[in-house]
Amino acid sequence: MVHEMRRWKQRLEQTECEAILRQATSGVLALIDGEGTYAVPLSYVYQDHCLYFHCAKSGHKLELLQEHPSVSFCVIDQDHVVPDEYTTYFRSVIVFGEMDVLKDKQEKELALSALAHKYAPKHSMDQIHAYLSKHGEPCLILRLRISHMSGKEAKELREKQVEQGS
Ligand SMILES: Cc1cc2nc3c(=O)[nH]c(=O)nc-3n(C[C@H](O)[C@H](O)[C@H](O)COP(=O)(O)OP(=O)(O)OC[C@H]3O[C@@H](n4cnc5c(N)ncnc54)[C@H](O)[C@@H]3O)c2cc1C
């Protein structure tokens, strides 16, 4: 279910959300845990309207995903505290969708390479592949198929953008 943003003037465009997803280096994955919740920070890469994550083959989040594949993932782009105004000039994106574990070997390799390239952009693909062929095997790749996303920024940032005409 998509909830409309109350303060819609602070809403980011989809292209702005995507730019943040490409640039940020981590976010927090929110999962349902029985009657409660579990929020866990993770690195990720954004590609083809999906987010990809790598993780160990067992653990708390994997157990929960098997029961409840619907998740959200929040990325904070900016959190600039302004003490004189008792506020923060923030910008963030929340992604919603279903998560699954990649089974296909080729898809896994592509996602893992994309992750490695994001976090080590100066390394050649040869370097990355050599590293992954040695160390990449024991991990799983999770895919979050995005159903929708929303982005929001502090009204002060939005006003500044309007002033600058962007
Ligand atoms: C910026 C950042 C990036 C990360 N990137 C990755 C990544 O790409 N892949 C990856 O697998 N992991 C990553 N981690 C570690 C990740 O947060 C988890 O610790 C890890 O994935 C294990 O999760 P799990 O649910 O299997 O925990 P388990 O090992 O099953 O942990 C059990 C319990 O330990 C506690 N716990 C687990 N993780 C944390 C945590 N981070 N902080 C506080 N308590 C915790 C919780 O209470 C949890 O219920 C990252 C962490 C940070 C901060």
The ligand as an SDF file (V2000), in Angstrom:
LIG
                    3D

 53 58  0  0  0  0  0  0  0  0999 V2000
   27.3070    0.3450    7.2950 C   0  0  0  0  0  0  0  0  0  0  0  0
   27.1430   -1.1510    7.4050 C   0  0  0  0  0  0  0  0  0  0  0  0
   27.2010   -1.9280    6.2580 C   0  0  0  0  0  0  0  0  0  0  0  0
   27.0500   -3.3130    6.3480 C   0  0  0  0  0  0  0  0  0  0  0  0
   27.0440   -4.0550    5.1970 N   0  0  0  0  0  0  0  0  0  0  0  0
   26.7830   -5.3700    5.2550 C   0  0  0  0  0  0  0  0  0  0  0  0
   26.6410   -6.1470    4.0580 C   0  0  0  0  0  0  0  0  0  0  0  0
   26.7730   -5.6520    2.9410 O   0  0  0  0  0  0  0  0  0  0  0  0
   26.3510   -7.4620    4.1850 N   0  0  0  0  0  0  0  0  0  0  0  0
   26.1690   -8.0510    5.4130 C   0  0  0  0  0  0  0  0  0  0  0  0
   25.8770   -9.2470    5.4740 O   0  0  0  0  0  0  0  0  0  0  0  0
   26.2910   -7.3480    6.5420 N   0  0  0  0  0  0  0  0  0  0  0  0
   26.5800   -6.0280    6.4980 C   0  0  0  0  0  0  0  0  0  0  0  0
   26.6860   -5.3020    7.6660 N   0  0  0  0  0  0  0  0  0  0  0  0
   26.5130   -6.0120    8.9290 C   0  0  0  0  0  0  0  0  0  0  0  0
   25.0120   -6.1960    9.1940 C   0  0  0  0  0  0  0  0  0  0  0  0
   24.4920   -5.0310    9.8270 O   0  0  0  0  0  0  0  0  0  0  0  0
   24.6810   -7.4140   10.0750 C   0  0  0  0  0  0  0  0  0  0  0  0
   25.4480   -7.3850   11.2620 O   0  0  0  0  0  0  0  0  0  0  0  0
   24.9490   -8.7340    9.3270 C   0  0  0  0  0  0  0  0  0  0  0  0
   24.4010   -8.7140    8.0390 O   0  0  0  0  0  0  0  0  0  0  0  0
   24.3740   -9.9040   10.1090 C   0  0  0  0  0  0  0  0  0  0  0  0
   22.9770   -9.7860   10.1060 O   0  0  0  0  0  0  0  0  0  0  0  0
   22.0530  -10.9870   10.6490 P   0  0  0  0  0  0  0  0  0  0  0  0
   20.6410  -10.5240   10.6390 O   0  0  0  0  0  0  0  0  0  0  0  0
   22.4000  -12.2260    9.9170 O   0  0  0  0  0  0  0  0  0  0  0  0
   22.5470  -11.0070   12.1400 O   0  0  0  0  0  0  0  0  0  0  0  0
   22.9420  -12.2110   13.1230 P   0  0  0  0  0  0  0  0  0  0  0  0
   24.3940  -12.4490   12.9870 O   0  0  0  0  0  0  0  0  0  0  0  0
   22.0110  -13.3540   12.9500 O   0  0  0  0  0  0  0  0  0  0  0  0
   22.7080  -11.4010   14.4450 O   0  0  0  0  0  0  0  0  0  0  0  0
   21.8240  -11.7310   15.4780 C   0  0  0  0  0  0  0  0  0  0  0  0
   21.5550  -10.5060   16.3100 C   0  0  0  0  0  0  0  0  0  0  0  0
   22.7130   -9.6770   16.4350 O   0  0  0  0  0  0  0  0  0  0  0  0
   22.3560   -8.3020   16.4620 C   0  0  0  0  0  0  0  0  0  0  0  0
   22.9750   -7.6140   15.3080 N   0  0  0  0  0  0  0  0  0  0  0  0
   23.2480   -8.1050   14.0740 C   0  0  0  0  0  0  0  0  0  0  0  0
   23.7830   -7.1410   13.3030 N   0  0  0  0  0  0  0  0  0  0  0  0
   23.8510   -6.0280   14.0550 C   0  0  0  0  0  0  0  0  0  0  0  0
   24.3150   -4.7040   13.7950 C   0  0  0  0  0  0  0  0  0  0  0  0
   24.8100   -4.3260   12.6020 N   0  0  0  0  0  0  0  0  0  0  0  0
   24.2360   -3.8110   14.7990 N   0  0  0  0  0  0  0  0  0  0  0  0
   23.7330   -4.1590   15.9940 C   0  0  0  0  0  0  0  0  0  0  0  0
   23.2910   -5.3930   16.2900 N   0  0  0  0  0  0  0  0  0  0  0  0
   23.3390   -6.3210   15.3350 C   0  0  0  0  0  0  0  0  0  0  0  0
   20.8550   -8.2530   16.3500 C   0  0  0  0  0  0  0  0  0  0  0  0
   20.3050   -8.1370   17.6540 O   0  0  0  0  0  0  0  0  0  0  0  0
   20.5050   -9.5940   15.7130 C   0  0  0  0  0  0  0  0  0  0  0  0
   19.2210  -10.0180   16.0640 O   0  0  0  0  0  0  0  0  0  0  0  0
   26.8450   -3.9300    7.6230 C   0  0  0  0  0  0  0  0  0  0  0  0
   26.7920   -3.1370    8.7650 C   0  0  0  0  0  0  0  0  0  0  0  0
   26.9360   -1.7670    8.6530 C   0  0  0  0  0  0  0  0  0  0  0  0
   26.8560   -0.9250    9.9190 C   0  0  0  0  0  0  0  0  0  0  0  0
  1  2  1  0
  2  3  1  0
  2 52  2  0
  3  4  2  0
  4  5  1  0
  4 50  1  0
  5  6  2  0
  6  7  1  0
  6 13  1  0
  7  8  2  0
  7  9  1  0
  9 10  1  0
 10 11  2  0
 10 12  1  0
 12 13  2  0
 13 14  1  0
 14 15  1  0
 14 50  1  0
 15 16  1  0
 16 17  1  0
 16 18  1  0
 18 19  1  0
 18 20  1  0
 20 21  1  0
 20 22  1  0
 22 23  1  0
 23 24  1  0
 24 25  2  0
 24 26  1  0
 24 27  1  0
 27 28  1  0
 28 29  2  0
 28 30  1  0
 28 31  1  0
 31 32  1  0
 32 33  1  0
 33 34  1  0
 33 48  1  0
 34 35  1  0
 35 36  1  0
 35 46  1  0
 36 37  1  0
 36 45  1  0
 37 38  2  0
 38 39  1  0
 39 40  1  0
 39 45  2  0
 40 41  1  0
 40 42  2  0
 42 43  1  0
 43 44  2  0
 44 45  1  0
 46 47  1  0
 46 48  1  0
 48 49  1  0
 50 51  2  0
 51 52  1  0
 52 53  1  0
M  END
$$$$
